[in-house]
């Protein structure tokens, strides 16, 4: 009876953290970025620090009823540092976006709150070497949301289920994305607009709603295997990271915030940015396909061995 009561309280606390995280991610952070742009591009470091504070709040809620263990903090710090090192190494040597892959792996293994924290912190540190600028808060938000959604979508309860390849487990999300792309194509046929190409903003907008529907439909039930991880990584990176950073390029490139923004400029950016976004998503998906399952299994063993998040 007492054990069931403890499990109920733990589940209630977990839901509370998820709701707080969602509110911060989808409301507070976009509003903070928007207000920061209104204050001027030179305030990007202040906005970045505020975003870091936002990311820490849900994670600190994990320790609301108990004292944190050093091993838990060390694991978060290790994954953040490893993500930074691998991203910088590939930036100099191999043209692979392995940092994005590591964020998604972190979210799956350590949970949505930790995934967002690792993504935001790792991107903030990376930009000290790759270049800080008004794009930094946007990149922190993008990496963080990838880790958050990965933590929400995947099932990692049983080690024996890590290699489940039943298509029925992923049929719902896959169909959601397919229907979204078909809807985008129908929209293009009915209203081609002035851009004259299907490969533009429609892929991002309709893809986002298809992805969101798929995650909500199959929450916590996606199997952790190479194919599923690669598909999830490609779609989320292309739609979310690419879609948001295209808006960032439009906003940060204007001389006066809000003065030169137009729908036509946004269309051009989405069309011209699609090849790079596909390359980014494809290389991240390749890294996840090759190494994701092995790293997740190692992290699960570490958690079991040291009693982390149990």
N, C-alpha and C positions, 0 to 999 in steps of 0.2 A: 504493500500500500504506500509506504513511504517512498519507495523507489519510483512508483508511478507518479507520485506527487512531484518528485524532483524532476522527472522527465517532462512533466507538464509545464513546470516553471521554466525549465531550460528552453523548451520550445516557444513559450510566450516571450521570453527574453530575446530569443533569436528573431522572432517576428518583429519585435519592437526595434531591434537594431536595423533590420532590413528596411522597415518603414522610414526610420530616421535617415538612413543612407539614401534611399530613393528621393526623399524630400530635398536633401542637400544636393544630390547629383542633378536632379532634373529641374529644380527650382532655384535654390540658393546660388549654385555655382554659375549657371548661365547668366543670372542677374548680376552677379559680381563681375563677371567678365565684361558684360555690356556696360556696366557703370564705370569699370576701369578704363574702357576704351573712350568713354565720354570725357574722362579726366585727362586723357592724353596718353600717347604711346610710351612716354618716359616712365609711367607708373607701373610698368609691367611687373617689376620685381615685387612691389607691394601686393599686387593682385596674386602673384604666384605664392607668396607667403600665406595670404589669406586662404587660398585654395588648399595649401598644405594643412592648415588648421582645420578646415572642413573635413579633410580626409581622415584626420586623426580622431575626430569626435566619435564616429561609429565604432572604430577599433577600440577606443578606450572604454566603450560601453561593455565590451567583453569582460572587463574586469570590475564591473559595477558591484558585483556581489562577492568577489573573491580577490585575493592578492595575485598579481601577475607573476608568472614564473619567468626566470631569466631565459630559459630555453625557448620560450615562445617568442620573446622579443628578438633573440638571436636568430631564429629561423627567418623572421620577417626581414631583419637587416641583411642576412646572408643572401636571400633571394633578390633584394633590392640591389646589393652590390654586384651580384652575379649578372643581373640583367644589364647593369651599366657597363661592366667589363666586356660582356659578349657583344653588346651593341657597338661599343667603340672599336672593338677588334674587327668586327665585320665591316664597320664604316671605313676602316683603313685598308682592309685586305679584300675580303669577299663581299660582293654586292648582295648581301642577304639581310633581310629585316628580322634578325633573330630576336631583337629586343621585344618586338610585338608578340612573337611566339612565346617568350618567357612570361610576359604579363598574363596571357591567357592561361598558361600552365599554372601560374601562381594562383589565379582566381579559382581554378578548378580544385587545386590541392588544399588551399588554405581558407577558402571561403570568399564571398563577394566583398566584404568589408576590407579584408586583408589584401585582396586583389586590387581594389581601387587604391589603397594606400601605397602598395608597391609600385603600381603604375605611375601615380603622381610623383612620388619621391624619386623614382628612377629617372623619369623624364627631366625633372628639375636638375638633378645632378648631371645627367648626360649633357645638358645644354651649357654647363660650365666649360665643357671641352668642345662641343660642337657649335656653340654660339647662342648666347642669350638674346632675347629680343621680345617684341610684343606678341610673337607667336608662342612663347613659352607657356602661358596659362592655357592656351587652346590645346597644345600638345599634351600637357599634363592631364587635362580633362579627357582627351581622347584615349590616352593609354589607360587612364583610370576606369573609364566606362567599359572598355574591353574586358578588363579583369573582373569588374563587377558583374557583367552579364554572363561571363563564363562561369563564375561561381554560382549564379542562379540557375543556369541551364543544365549543368551536368550532374550525373549521379556518381558518387564515389564512396558509397557506403560499404560495399563488399569488395574485397580484393579480387574475388573470383569473377566479379562482373566487369572487371576492367577491360576484358577482351570480348565482351558481348557484341555480336555483329548482326543481331536480328534486325532486318530492315523495318519491321513494324515499329521498332522503338523510335526510329527517326523519320518514319513516313509522314507524320503530321507536320513537323517543321519543314521538311523538304517540299511537301505539297504547298504549304503556305508561301514559301519563297517562289516556287514555280508559278503559282496563281498570281502572285504579285507582279512578276515579270511579264506574264501574259496580259495582265491588266494594263501595265505600262505600254505594251505594244499596241493594244486596242486604243488606248488614249492617244498614242502617236498617230494611228491611222485616222481617228476621228478629228483630232486637233494637232496637225503637224507643227504648227507654230512657225516661227521665222528661222529657227536654227537648222532645219532641214535634215536632221539626223536623229535616229532613235537613241544613239549612245550619248546621252546627256543627262540632264537633271532628272528625267523620269526614272532612270535606273536607280538613282540614289533615293528619291522620295518613295517610290513604290516598294523598292527593296527594303527600306527601313520599316515600313508598316508590315511587310511580309515577315521580316525578321522578328519584329516585336510580337506578332501574333504567334509565330513558331515557338519563341521562348516561353511565352505565357502558356501555350498549349501543352508543352512538354517539360515544364519546369521541374528540375531536379531528377529527370528521368532519362536524359540523353546518355547513351553508353560511352565510355571513354575508350575509344579505339582510334587507330590512325586515320581511317577514312572519315569518320564522323568529326574528329578534331580538325582535320584539314578543311572540310567543307564549312564548318562553323567559323574557323579562322578566316577563310577567304571572304565569306559573305559579310561578317561583322567588320572586318578591316576595310573592305572596299566601300561598304555602305556608310558605316559610322565614321571611321577615321577619315576616309577620303571625303565624304560629304561635309563633315564639319570643318576640315582644314581648307576646303575650297572656299567656304564662307570666310574663314580667317584670312585667306589670301586676298579676298575682295575687300574686307574691312580694313586690314592693316596696310594695304597698298594705297588707300585713298589719303589725300593730303589732310583733309579735315573730316573727322568722323561723321559719317552720314551725308556728306556733301556730294559725293560722286557715285553713290551706289545706285545701281539700276538692275532691272531684271535681265536686260540684254547682256550686261557685263557678267552677271552670274551664269547665264547660259553658256557664254564663251568659256568661262573658267571650268565649268563642269565638263564641257566637251573636250577641252584641251587637257584637263587633269585626269580624265578617265584612263589613258594608257599608263600613267605613273601609278595611279591608284590600283590598277590591275597588277602591275609589277610588284608593288608593295605587298598587296594581299597574297599574290602568288608565291613570293619568296617566303613570307611568314608561314603560309600554309605548308610549304615544302619542309620547313624546319620543324613544324609541329608533327607532320607526318613521319619524319625520320626519327626524331628524338622525343617527341611529346609523351608517348606512352611510357617509355623507359624512365624519364624524369619524374613523372607522376607516381609511378610505382615506387621509386626510391623515396620520394617525399612521404608517401603513405607509410612506408616502413619506418621512416624516422619518427613520424607522428605516433605510430603504435609503440615503438621501442621506448620513447621518452614520455609517453602519456600526454601528448600535446592535443589540446582542443577536445578532450574526452570528458 
